[in-house]
């Protein structure tokens, strides 16, 4: 007696398509749950917070070392009205003509900073994307107006 055994090998096209569809649906759910755009914006904001703190610390240390003198002249303004108070990028000799604050003295011989930080989304020519102002009572504020997702990043000392 001969038995005719048929061995089934591989998967049918329908099984493969269903598996791919299920994987695609699960991947879509995971991507929406993770929200990479929000995660990247949060990471950039964390970097901004650290860099605002770094600039303010360097200015503070400069003032301590120089009898309370500021490394540059800042207008009395708030961060929201400080369009002319953007910190100029390091080694930019045209800070004044660009209407930006020259803090490059902080990077001389890397005494206070190795380089001035630049906002991840800075777009203005020669600017860092960070602003520095002085209040009427001489308190210094450094802020990051390019913060994302409605965040306010500003430190006053």
Beta strands, then each sheet from edge to edge (+ up, - down):
strand 1: 86-88
strand 2: 127-134
strand 3: 140-143
strand 4: 154-156
sheet 1: 1+ 2- 3+ 4-
end
